[in-house]
Amino acid sequence: MLMNSSPSELPIPEGPGSVFGAPNLPEGFAGTFTSRYVEAGGLRQHVVSGGGGPPLLLVHGWPQTWYAWRLVMPELARQFSVVVPDQRGCGLSGKPEDGYDTGTLAADLVALMDALGYQRFAVAGHDTGMWIGYALAADHPGRIDRLAVAEAAMPGVSPSPPLFGGTQANDRLWHFAFNRLGEVNEQLVKGREDVYFGFQFAKAARKLPDDTVRHYVGMLAADPAALRGSFAAYRALDATIAQNQQRKERSLALPVLAIGGAEGIGEGAANTMKLAADGVQSLVIPGSGHYCLEEAPEEVAAALTAFLAPYRG
């Protein structure tokens, strides 16, 4: 496969953000998957990849990294060449000051897949990864075969929620406004990452293990640029909303699977995608909340495998 830079020119990813140092991975994980850096699109991208078959790009959400997909990846790798990057600003990938609108984030991943030698591929995205997946399919329609998304509303596509909504909606959505702030959010969260991000992870209907939450919080607390990067996609929402308003003028023609947790957004992901795509299938996972990749990994893996069967051939 082609790469923009020889692996020998780049360091080996290390520490808890890499396959080689991440905690509590499934048995045999490091025998299937490896971490590496790829210089693509002017950005150093950390990518975890493995498996065999047609390429499948998995895109994580906020405030997570590739690690969010770890419980789903081994099953998918039986039939697909699985590619799971850290987005711009996240994990071990580069953290420039700008470029966090979904058009740019999608272009990053197209450049990554180009560097890996993949012309056409399927995509699955969770949370803000759903935003990026939509941008990939809309901006690069010749590249994406099928799109699966999970657990997100999409600014510029979904109807805007009221400012004075119910308590449940406020608890789920208040971070949108907070994350968009210029600097005060970083000032308030720095040194209290466990409080702020711990509150977000507590939204899981099936409690995430304490060591999993500590891993995510630790990655965000270890580097001020990581904390800034965690807010950056929200600070770029003016640009993303304008892009999405243009994108939805032409409905996506490719097959779409929208997944929701019954205790999370439910049919919300499907309802959103039906505003932007023609062929939308919906799956609601009983008992799962927002973090379905970790709350219901077997159900997610089975749903993706079935949805992607025509792509696999």
MARZAMI-389867 format. One record per residue (C-alpha): residue in one letter; z, x negated, y negated. Coordinates in steps of 0.02 Angstrom, whole numbers, padded with zeros to 5 digits, always signed. Last residue first. Example, Ala and Ser with C-alpha at 12.3 -4.5 7.8 and 13.67 -1.06 7.14 Angstrom:
BEGIN
S+00357-00684+00053
A+00390-00615+00225
***
This chain:
BEGIN
G-00082+00981+00452
R+00062+00910+00351
Y+00010+01015+00202
P+00006+01172+00309
A+00182+01130+00374
L+00255+01102+00200
F+00341+01271+00189
A+00412+01256+00364
T+00480+01080+00337
L+00547+01126+00165
A+00642+01277+00232
A+00713+01178+00379
A+00770+01036+00267
V+00850+01158+00144
E+00941+01252+00283
E+01004+01090+00359
P+01059+01023+00190
A+01164+01175+00143
E+01302+01119+00023
E+01228+00948-00011
L+01049+00995-00053
C+01112+01167-00106
Y+01211+01099-00253
H+01207+01263-00352
G+01302+01370-00230
S+01274+01405-00046
G+01351+01547+00052
P+01186+01628+00098
I+01030+01527+00054
V+00905+01624-00052
L+00722+01585-00014
S+00576+01640-00121
Q+00389+01614-00102
V+00283+01598-00259
G+00093+01607-00259
D+00042+01644-00438
A+00138+01520-00544
A+00221+01510-00715
L+00318+01672-00741
K+00339+01687-00552
M+00424+01517-00561
T+00567+01587-00664
N+00597+01735-00549
A+00592+01618-00400
A+00724+01503-00476
G+00832+01652-00524
E+00829+01734-00352
G+01003+01665-00317
I+01060+01553-00461
G+01215+01494-00372
E+01323+01590-00247
A+01168+01651-00154
G+01098+01477-00174
G+00920+01470-00236
I+00757+01403-00170
A+00584+01427-00246
L+00433+01383-00137
V+00268+01363-00229
P+00089+01364-00163
L-00038+01292-00286
A-00125+01395-00421
L-00004+01362-00563
S-00026+01489-00700
R-00113+01434-00860
E-00028+01485-01023
K+00132+01425-00939
R+00092+01245-00980
Q+00082+01273-01168
Q+00254+01351-01180
N+00314+01218-01061
Q+00259+01077-01177
A+00346+01155-01327
I+00504+01177-01223
T+00494+00997-01163
A+00477+00929-01341
D+00627+01027-01406
L+00717+00988-01242
A+00719+00800-01272
R+00908+00796-01303
Y+00928+00883-01135
A+00826+00750-01045
A+00930+00616-01132
F+01105+00675-01087
S+01120+00583-00922
G+01028+00434-00997
R+01165+00411-01126
L+01295+00407-00988
A+01187+00286-00889
A+01163+00176-01042
P+01352+00167-01062
D+01359+00090-00887
A+01491+00108-00751
A+01549+00282-00799
L+01390+00371-00741
M+01382+00281-00573
G+01569+00308-00548
V+01554+00493-00582
Y+01418+00511-00449
H+01516+00410-00320
R+01681+00494-00362
V+01599+00664-00332
T+01539+00607-00161
D+01710+00532-00120
D+01793+00698-00160
P+01682+00791-00038
L+01579+00931-00118
K+01660+01101-00109
R+01552+01238-00036
A+01525+01357-00182
A+01486+01206-00292
K+01533+01236-00474
A+01666+01101-00456
F+01526+00975-00478
Q+01509+01020-00661
F+01697+01012-00693
G+01703+00841-00612
F+01565+00788-00730
Y+01672+00825-00881
V+01843+00775-00816
D+01790+00625-00711
E+01685+00560-00855
R+01838+00553-00967
G+01823+00372-01025
K+01665+00417-01119
V+01649+00607-01120
L+01700+00645-01299
Q+01607+00500-01380
E+01454+00534-01271
N+01455+00717-01324
V+01480+00668-01506
E+01319+00569-01510
G+01167+00682-01538
L+01207+00847-01455
R+01088+00912-01322
N+01214+00892-01181
F+01334+01015-01263
A+01202+01150-01284
F+01144+01143-01103
H+01322+01111-01041
W+01370+01289-01088
L+01261+01360-00949
R+01366+01392-00794
D+01533+01427-00876
N+01445+01532-01010
A+01355+01635-00880
Q+01519+01672-00790
T+01609+01713-00953
G+01479+01837-01009
G+01352+01799-01144
F+01370+01762-01329
L+01229+01639-01356
P+01110+01750-01259
P+01007+01670-01120
S+00831+01609-01165
P+00699+01690-01054
S+00637+01564-00926
V+00477+01469-00967
G+00514+01364-01122
P+00677+01303-01048
M+00669+01313-00859
A+00807+01395-00756
A+00863+01294-00609
E+00918+01302-00428
A+00777+01239-00320
V+00593+01193-00324
A+00458+01166-00193
L+00282+01119-00246
R+00128+01098-00137
D-00027+00988-00147
I+00005+00893-00308
R-00118+00763-00374
G-00261+00869-00439
P-00141+00978-00537
H-00072+00834-00640
D-00001+00916-00797
A+00048+01082-00720
A+00105+01021-00549
L+00196+00869-00618
A+00272+00969-00760
Y+00338+01097-00636
G+00412+00960-00529
I+00494+00884-00682
W+00581+01046-00728
M+00629+01072-00545
G+00702+00897-00544
T+00813+00961-00684
D+00896+01065-00546
H+00814+01017-00381
G+00636+00955-00357
A+00517+00953-00208
V+00344+00878-00222
A+00193+00861-00109
F+00070+00718-00123
R-00105+00663-00171
Q-00158+00489-00226
Y-00020+00389-00142
G-00040+00199-00152
L+00140+00155-00192
A+00092+00104-00369
D+00000+00268-00392
M+00154+00361-00331
L+00259+00270-00461
A+00132+00304-00599
V+00135+00488-00553
L+00325+00478-00558
D+00331+00406-00734
A+00201+00534-00790
A+00319+00673-00736
L+00460+00599-00841
T+00339+00583-00988
G+00285+00764-00981
T+00464+00816-00944
D+00528+00749-01109
Y+00639+00598-01081
G+00532+00458-01154
D+00658+00374-01268
E+00796+00244-01276
P+00748+00155-01115
K+00856+00169-00960
G+00769+00083-00815
S+00806+00143-00640
L+00967+00100-00549
G+01046+00272-00563
C+00972+00376-00703
G+00885+00345-00869
R+00710+00368-00798
Q+00729+00460-00635
D+00802+00379-00480
P+00665+00387-00351
V+00652+00473-00181
V+00492+00444-00082
V+00485+00517+00094
S+00336+00476+00204
F+00339+00639+00300
Q+00366+00708+00475
R+00526+00632+00543
A+00570+00576+00366
L+00609+00758+00323
E+00755+00760+00444
P+00826+00597+00377
M+00803+00647+00194
V+00904+00807+00187
L+01079+00731+00187
R+01029+00592+00065
W+00945+00706-00063
A+01084+00697-00195
Y+01087+00508-00173
W+00922+00495-00269
T+01029+00514-00425
Q+01142+00647-00500
P+01198+00728-00661
W+01077+00817-00663
G+00936+00841-00538
H+00846+00741-00404
V+00659+00732-00370
L+00592+00716-00193
L+00412+00654-00173
L+00333+00691-00003
P+00193+00580+00060
P+00098+00626+00219
G+00166+00548+00378
G+00302+00420+00410
G+00482+00390+00363
G+00556+00287+00224
S+00585+00273+00038
V+00720+00245-00091
V+00651+00208-00264
H+00720+00117-00414
Q+00596+00121-00557
R+00565-00018-00682
L+00465+00067-00817
G+00299+00022-00901
G+00205+00152-00799
A+00258+00070-00637
E+00367-00079-00596
V+00438-00040-00425
Y+00615-00083-00372
R+00668-00066-00193
S+00790+00027-00083
T+00759+00054+00103
F+00761+00202+00220
T+00749+00222+00409
G+00874+00095+00477
A+00981+00115+00321
F+01005+00298+00365
G+01058+00267+00545
E+01213+00376+00530
P+01209+00480+00372
L+01263+00388+00213
N+01448+00379+00176
P+01446+00264+00026
A+01295+00185-00060
G+01290-00004-00048
F+01130-00054+00042
V+01041+00110+00005
S+01065+00069-00179
G+01170+00145-00318
P+01331+00082-00238
G+01284-00099-00267
E+01119-00191-00249
P+00934-00167-00279
I+00836-00322-00225
P+00768-00416-00374
L+00585-00406-00422
E+00447-00537-00410
S+00453-00542-00220
P+00417-00355-00216
S+00246-00394-00291
S+00215-00293-00447
N+00095-00150-00481
M+00102-00098-00299
L-00035-00054-00177
M+00000+00000+00000
***
